[in-house]
Amino acid sequence: MSGARIEAHAVILAGGRGTRFWPRSRTRTPKQLLNIVGGSTMLEQTVARLAPLFPAARTWAVTNSEQAAVVRGEIPRAARRHVLSEPVGRNTAAAIGLAAIHVLRESRSDDALLAVLPADHYIAQPERYRRIVRAALRAAETPGELVVLGIPPTRAETGFGYIERGQLVRRGKPPIYSVRRFTEKPPDALARRYISSGHYYWNAGMFFCRAATYLAALETFLPATHAALQRLAETVGTPRYAAALKHTYTKLANVSVDYAILEPASRARGAGRVSVIPAEMGWSDIGSWAAVYELLAAKPGENVSAGQHFALDATGNFLWSPGKFVAAIGVSNLVVVETPDALLLCPRDRAQDVGKIVKWLEDRKLRQLL
């Protein structure tokens, strides 16, 4: 990245399952590997959005063994050797630690900046997004600093985590605030109080720091995971790495970076250790089929269809059946998603429950539908 004093690397987290996008999202082709919105996959859109900031040689993706081959096919050739495949899922704290030890091994300096970003989010204003990322990387150059992006909330959403801002740390465009605390998915009444206070942001799951800062935080808050990753780092680039990775990963803590690192770090002494940058950039985590409808509907009540359809006294429906003509009469606010082997029907306001179908299929070992 131009202007940075140390190398900046993009670390794209691309190993999720996207269960709320069943039946399109499956084990081998999850949400981030689908063209949910637009003509390319979510991962391809993420890589393209970051390309002006990070050359392919400093772009990394962390995924799992089932998806690694597809991920390699969707990123620039120069980045394909930077696809890190986890043998088992251990959540984001471990995934970022794995990326950090690899980045430090390749970096031409003693340290490197990490921009940790999800593969499956939508950004309507990519230029503004890149300006915010540049500002976050500049702030993250300070040793010990963990910088997160906070989305100014537009509604009392109970499905997101929240960040409470503290004191102003740095004036400017954008400003930077200390983080007072993180809150996970509050009930509706509490979310409404957060919105009315004007001091809270949605947690976008994007953060920035030095690689050494992250590993130091791991050592403080997850010492066993840090020690295991340090032993693994000694094998990177050797014939012993694959076996060591498999042996090590099963022993790592299965915990998110928010819970394991960011939340306790925000409570640690020292102002500005965790800071937040307000990020107005047309963000959506596209967390459900209902969120896709909201992005694509040009006006409230419009029917959104992936193919030809007829609607009579039908409003607010999301109809994804590109191979078939769909006729809807007298129904409202439905989600209809068809694949060759499955059909989903649900009210739009129950789209968050689609992941429960995947759990039901897993319990009954119906793997052909997963």
N, C-alpha and C positions, 0 to 999 in steps of 0.2 A: 504493500500500500504506500502510495506516494506520501512523503512527509513524515512517516513514522521513523522513530529513532532505532527501533528494533523490529525484526521481522514480524509481520502479522500473518497468522494462519487462520483460515476458516475451518471450523470443525462442525460438520453437518450431521446431526443425529437422525439417522435414517433406518432405525431398526424397529419402529413401532408396528403394531398389528392393525390399527384402525378398525377395531371391532364394530364400532357404531356405523360403519359404512358397508356392513354386510347387506346384501349378498355379493356386491361387486368386490369388496375388499376381502381377500383370502390370504392364507398363510404365505404363499409365494408371491402374491401380487397385492400387497396391502395398499392402504390409502395413498401413501407417498409415491407409489409406483403406478398410479392411475391418473388419467386426465379428468379429474373431478370438475375443474373449472378451467376453461381454455383448451387450446389445441395440443398442449404438451402436459407431461406428468407434473405432479407437484414438485418432485425432486428436480426435474429439468428446469422448471421455473425458478426454483431456489438457486440453482447453480448459475443460471443466466443473470439473475438479479445481483449476484455477488461478483460476477466476472470483472466488472470495472474496478473492483477493490482488491481482489485477490487473484493472482495468476494461478493457473491450473496446478503448477508445481507446489503451491502452498494452499491447496484445497484438499480437505480430508473428509471422509465419510465413515461413520461407525454404524455397522449394521450387524446382521446375524448370518449364519452359514446358509440358511435357506434362501435368503434374498441377495447375497453378495454378488452372484453372477449377474443378476439383472441390474443391480446398482452400478456395477462396473460398466455395463453397456450404456448407461444413461449419463455418464459424466465424461469430461474431456479425457482424451487418451493419456495426457501427461499426469492426470490425477488418479488413474486406475490403480497404480501401485499403492495409493494412499487409502484404499478401501480396507478398513480394519474390520475383520469378521469375528464377532464374539461367539465362542462355542456354546454358551448358554446366556440367557438374558439375566442381567444383574442391575438393571435400571441405570439411571443417568449418572450417578456419582462415579460408578466404576467405568462406564463408557468414556466419560471425559478424562478420567485418570489414564485410561489406556491410550487415548489420543495424546495426552500430555507427554507421556514417556517417549512416544514415537516422534512427536514434533521436536522435542529437545534433542533427540539423537540426530535429527536431520538439520537442525538449525545451524547456521554458520556463526551464531553468537552464543553466549552462555545462557541466553534466555530467549523467549519468544512470546508474542502476544497471541492469545486465543480468542477468537470470536465464536462462541458456541451457539448454534442456531438450529432450530427444528427444520426438517425437510418438508413439512407438510402444511405450512401456513401460507396465507394469501396476503399480499401487500398491494394495495391499489395504487400507491404513490411511490414507485421504486426510487426516484431521484431523491425525494425527501428522506426515504429510508436510508439511502447510502450516506446522506449528510449526517444523519443521527448515528450511524455505525462509525463513521470517522470520528465524531465527537466522543463516542464511547471508548474507542481504541486510544484516543489521546488521554482520556482520563485514566484508563487502565494501565498506562505506562508507569504510573506511580506504584512502586513495590508495595504489596499488601492490599492493594485496592481491588475490590470486586464490584463490578458495575453491571446493573441490570436495567432493562428497558421496561418502562411502565406505560400502559395504554390508558389514556384518559377515558374513564367508563362512560358509556352512553345509556346504560340501564342498570337496574339492580339484578345483575346476573349471579345466580347461585352456583353455577357450574365452573366458575373461574376462581383461581387464587387471587388474593388482593395484596397490595404493597402499601403500607402507610408511610408517607414521606415525613421526614423530620425537618431539620434546619437546612437552609440554603447553604450549600457548600461552595458553589461556584456560579457567579452570574454569567449570563451569556445566552446565546441562541444555539442550542437549547440550554436551559439552566440545569444544574445538577444539585440534587438534594441527598442528604443522608437518609438511610432507611431506618425507620423506627421499629417496624415489625412486619412480618409476613403472616397472612391469615389464609387458611385453606378453606375454600368453598363454604362461605357463611350462609346461615339461613336467611330467608327473604327479608325479614324485618331488620336484621343486622346489615345486610347488603344495602338496604335503603338508607340506613343511617350513614354508612360509608359514603354513599353517593352525595347525600346532602351536605356532608362535612367539607367536601372539596379537597380532602387531603389523601385520597386513596387512588390507586391505579390498579388496573388489571395486570396480573403477572403474565407477560408474553412468553416466558420460557427462553429468553435470550439473554446471555450475559457474557462479560468480557473481563479478562484478567491476564496477567503474566502466567505462563506455564508453571514457573517456579512458585508463584503465589498460590496457585491451585493445589500443587503438591504439598506445600507447607500447610494449607488448610486441611487437606486430607490427613496429614500427620497429626494435626491437633485434634480433629473431630472424628476421624476414622483411622486410628493408628494401625490396626491390623491390616486394613485394605491398603494403606500406604506402604507398609512393609512388604506385603506380597507383590505389589506393583514394582517396587524398587528391585526386588529379586528378579522379577520378570524382565525388567529393563536391561539387566545384564546379558540376557539371551537374545535381545532384538538384533536381527541381522545374522544370526548364527543358525546352524542346523538344529539346535536345541529348542528354538523358539516355539514351534508348533506344539510340541509335547508340553513345554513349560506353560504355554498359554492355556491349554486344556486343563492341566493340573491346577494352575493358579486360579482360574476364573470361578470354579465351583466354590472356592473358599472366600470369595469377596462378598462384602455386605450387599444385600439386595435392597437398595434404598435410593431415593431420588436425591439429586443434588440440592434441591430446595430444602428438603427436610434435614439432610445430613450436613450440609455446608452453609448454605445461605442463611437459613434461619438462626442457627447458633452463632454464626459470625456477626449477624446484625445485633445480637445481644451482647457481644464482646465489647470490652472497653475500647475507647478510641474512636472519635467522631470520624465519619467518612470511610470506615473500613468497608462497609457495604453502602453503595450509593445508587440512586435511581435517576434515570434521565427520562422525562416525559417524552413520549413518542407518538405523535399524531401522524399517521402514515397510511391510513386506510387499511388497518390490520383486521384480519379474521383468522381464527385458528381452524375454521371450517370443521368444527367438531361434530357435526351431525348432518343428516340430509336436510334438516330444517335450516341449518346455516347456509347450505348450498342454495336452497330456495330463496333465502333473504338476499343473497348476493346477486342472483340471476333475475329476480322479479323486478321489472321496470317500474311497477307501481303496486300498491297494496291490493291484494285480492286477485292479482293476475295469475293465470295458470302457467306453469313453466313445464315445457315438454321437450324431450330429447328427440322426438320424432313427430310425425304427423298425428294430429289429434282433433277430436270434435268435443266441444263442451256445451252442454245445455243446462242452464241454472246451476253451473258448477264453478266454484271460485277457490282460489288460493291453493290449488293442488300442484304437487310436484310429480310429474309423470315421466319416468325414465324407462322407456321400452323402445329403443331405436329401431328394432327389427319388426315392430308391429304397429299397426294403427290402433290408437287408444280412444275410446269413446267414454266420456264421463257425463252422467246425468244426475243432477240433484245431489251431488256430493261436494263437500267443501273441506279444505285444509287437510287433505290426505297426502301421504307419501306412497307412491307406487314405484317399485324398482324391480325390474325383471332381468334375470340372466338365463342362460340355457337350462340350468338345473334348479332354479329357485325363483320364488316370487315373494316380495315383501309388500305388505299392506299395513299401514299404521297411520294414526292421526299425526299431523305435524308436531303437535305439542307433546307427543310421546316418542319422538325420534331419539331422545337420549337413552331410551330403553332398548334400542336395537342390540346393543352389546350383550344383553341378557340372552338373546337367541344364541349367540356364539357360545356362551357358557352352557346352555342347555345342550347344544350339539356336542360340546366337549365331554360333558358328563355321560352322554350316551355313545361316545366314541364314533360318531358319524363323521369320520375324517374326510370323506369325499365331499362334504359340504363346508369344510373349514378352509 
